[in-house]
Amino acid sequence: MKELLTRRNIVIGAGSAVVLTAAAYEGVHLLRKRYAPSPYDDLLARLDNRDADTQIGEAVLADVDDFEAKLVAAQLRARLERESLTQATLHDVRDGHMLEAGGWVLPETLALLCALAAKAQ
């Protein structure tokens, strides 16, 4: 009777597992929706659902009179260089830095980032 757990079978099985894992990882990236390049891609990459965030951003832009995308992007880059988006939004809530958009009250950093997503469309 032939042994099932030979060194050769273990190496082949482990190699196959590595190949399948790498293929699955890359497949997720290949299937992800692509967007036209924008000058804000470094910031927009922080958003989980850019389509939904763009809708929020459109509501923000409807309520903001003087939105200057380049200035906002520079401010967000400076802020998000020091802390994560999660930390920034928590600090906004703690410090009362909130914006109202479409009847929703949002942390300022998140609202402005969503507005940039809407501008990038």
N, C-alpha and C positions, 0 to 999 in steps of 0.2 A: 504494500500500500504506500502511496506517495504522500509525503508530508505537505500540508497546506501552508504552514508557517515556515517557509524557507527565507533565507536572507534575500534572495532574489524577489520573491513575492512581496515582501515587506517594502523593499526599495521601490518596486513598481507601483505599489499601492500608495505609498507616501508621495511619490512623484506625481501620480495622477491627481491626488488630492490638492497638491500645490497648483497644478495647472488649472484645475476646475475652480479653485478659489480665485486665482488671478483673473480668469476669464469672467467670472461673476462680478468681480470688483470693477473691471474695465467696462463690462457691459452696462452697468448702472451709469457710468459717466458718458458712455456713447449714446444712451437712450434719453439722457436728460435734455430738456428743451434748450435750444440755443437762441440767443438774443443778438441783435445787431450790436456791434461794438459801440461803446459810448465812453466819454471821458471820465465816467463815474464807475466803471466796472469794478475797480478795487473796492469801492464802498458797497455797490449793489450785490457783490458776492456774499455779503453778510446776511442777506435776506433769505429766508427759508422758502417763501412762495412768492416769487416776484410778480406773478400775474395778480394775485390777490393784493399784494402790497401796492401795486400800481393803482388799483381801484381806490385804495385808501388814500394814496398820494393825490389822486384827482380830487377827492373831497377836501384834502388839505389845501391844495392850490386854489380851490373855489373860495376858501375862506381867508386866504392870505393875499393881501393887496400887492406887496412889493417883494416877490420871491426872486432872489438873485442866485441862480443855480451855482455859479462859480464861487461866490462868497460862501454859500451854505456848504458846498463840497469842501472848501478849505477848512471851515470850522469843524465839520464832521471828521475830516481826516486828522486834524490836531487832537480832537477829543478821543477818537477811536484808536489812536496810536497809543494812548495811555491806558485805556481800559477796553474791555470787551463790550459788545452791544448790550448784552444782558446787564453788565455792571452799570453802563451809562443810563439805561432805562430805569434801573432801580434807583440810581442817584437822582434822576429827573423826578421820579415819584416822591422820593424823600424830601427833595428841595422845593417841590411844588412847581417845577418847570413843565407845564402841561399845555397842550393845544387842543382846541375843540375843532372837530371836523365832521361834518355830516351827522351831528348829534352825538358823536363819540368823543370822549376825552382820552387823549393819548399822551404818552411821554414825548416830550419835545424831540429828542434825538430820533426816536422811531418815526414820528410823524414827518420830520424833515427828510429822513432817509427814504421814506415812501414817496414823498413829493419828488425827490430826485429820480426815483424809478419812473414816475409818471412823466417827468421831463425827458427822460432818455428814450421814451417810446417814439 
